[in-house]
Amino acid sequence: MQPDPELEEFATRLFDLARSGETARLRAYVEAGVPADLSNDKGDTLLMLAAYHGHAETVRVLAALGADPGRANDRGQTPLAGAVFKKEPEVIRALLDAGADPDLGSPSATETARMFGQEEYLRWFGH
């Protein structure tokens, strides 16, 4: 079965909204039925893209709408590990508040924080 070009274009726009932190527009789409855990061809969810690009409010809204804060992409990376890598404290807090586990993924957020000597994040993780 061939992919629907219009559907692919729509999904691409949704991922772009997550990357750019367009919280209100993204919320409207998810409330209208777009899966909160929609993922791209690499397994990156809307929440992962919002987290990686530093959009804490978008992360909070997606998590409140049911997005899984611990869902790893196809490479085993979690949104929390990505936020630690990018040094995004507000996003890290939003993900922890949403229940993200710092020990999930490969490398985990805990391992990433250790690798970069981010002691504050390790304290937040209880390590």
C-alpha distance (Angstrom), angle and dihedral (degrees) to the residues before:
residue distance angle dihedral
M1 . . .
Q2 3.80 . .
P3 3.79 118.4 .
D4 3.79 114.9 -108.4
P5 3.84 106.8 -111.6
E6 3.83 92.2 -150.7
L7 3.80 91.3 51.5
E8 3.81 91.2 47.9
E9 3.81 90.4 50.0
F10 3.82 90.7 49.9
A11 3.81 92.0 49.4
T12 3.80 90.3 48.4
R13 3.82 89.2 53.9
L14 3.82 90.0 51.1
F15 3.80 92.1 51.8
D16 3.82 88.9 48.3
L17 3.83 89.6 52.9
A18 3.81 89.2 53.8
R19 3.82 92.4 47.8
S20 3.80 92.0 50.1
G21 3.81 96.3 42.6
E22 3.80 97.3 -116.6
T23 3.79 90.7 164.5
A24 3.80 100.8 168.7
R25 3.79 94.9 48.2
L26 3.80 92.6 44.9
R27 3.81 91.1 48.3
A28 3.80 90.3 53.1
Y29 3.81 92.1 52.4
V30 3.81 93.7 47.8
E31 3.81 91.5 46.0
A32 3.83 87.3 51.1
G33 3.81 91.6 55.7
V34 3.79 110.6 -80.2
P35 3.83 106.4 138.7
A36 3.81 110.7 -102.1
D37 3.82 88.1 -139.0
L38 3.81 96.2 48.8
S39 3.80 107.4 153.3
N40 3.78 135.3 -165.8
D41 3.81 129.4 -130.1
K42 3.84 90.0 -76.5
G43 3.80 93.8 51.0
D44 3.80 93.1 -107.0
T45 3.80 109.6 147.7
L46 3.78 126.0 -149.0
L47 3.81 87.1 -103.6
M48 3.81 92.1 51.2
L49 3.80 91.6 52.5
A50 3.81 93.0 46.4
A51 3.83 90.6 48.4
Y52 3.78 94.8 46.9
H53 3.80 91.1 50.5
G54 3.80 94.0 49.3
H55 3.82 103.0 -107.5
A56 3.81 105.1 143.8
E57 3.81 95.6 171.3
T58 3.82 91.4 52.2
V59 3.81 88.8 49.4
R60 3.82 90.7 51.3
V61 3.80 93.0 49.2
L62 3.81 95.0 46.2
A63 3.82 91.0 48.2
A64 3.82 90.3 49.2
L65 3.81 88.3 51.9
G66 3.80 91.5 54.4
A67 3.80 105.7 -88.4
D68 3.81 111.0 151.2
P69 3.83 108.3 -116.8
G70 3.80 91.1 -160.9
R71 3.79 99.7 49.4
A72 3.80 110.2 126.4
N73 3.78 124.6 -146.6
D74 3.81 124.2 -124.1
R75 3.82 90.7 -78.8
G76 3.81 92.6 54.0
Q77 3.82 94.6 -106.0
T78 3.80 119.4 141.6
P79 3.81 127.4 -151.0
L80 3.82 89.2 -112.8
A81 3.80 93.4 54.2
G82 3.80 89.2 48.5
A83 3.81 91.3 51.2
V84 3.81 90.5 49.4
F85 3.81 90.4 49.6
K86 3.81 90.6 50.3
K87 3.85 91.8 44.3
E88 3.82 94.5 -123.8
P89 3.84 105.7 157.7
E90 3.83 95.9 177.7
V91 3.80 90.8 52.0
I92 3.80 91.2 46.3
R93 3.81 89.8 53.1
A94 3.82 91.5 47.5
L95 3.80 91.4 51.0
L96 3.81 93.4 46.5
D97 3.82 89.6 48.8
A98 3.82 87.6 52.3
G99 3.81 90.6 54.0
A100 3.81 102.4 -99.3
D101 3.81 112.4 167.5
P102 3.82 111.6 -132.1
D103 3.80 91.3 -154.1
L104 3.83 96.5 59.1
G105 3.78 123.8 98.1
S106 3.75 137.1 29.1
P107 2.90 109.8 -60.9
S108 3.79 92.9 15.6
A109 3.80 123.0 -144.8
T110 3.81 87.7 -105.6
E111 3.81 91.9 53.3
T112 3.81 90.5 45.6
A113 3.81 91.9 51.1
R114 3.81 90.6 49.2
M115 3.81 91.3 48.0
F116 3.81 91.1 55.2
G117 3.82 97.0 36.9
Q118 3.80 93.5 -116.5
E119 3.80 97.8 161.1
E120 3.81 94.5 169.9
Y121 3.80 91.8 59.4
L122 3.81 90.7 46.8
R123 3.82 88.5 55.1
W124 3.79 89.6 50.3
F125 3.82 87.9 52.7
G126 3.80 91.2 51.0
H127 3.81 94.4 -111.1
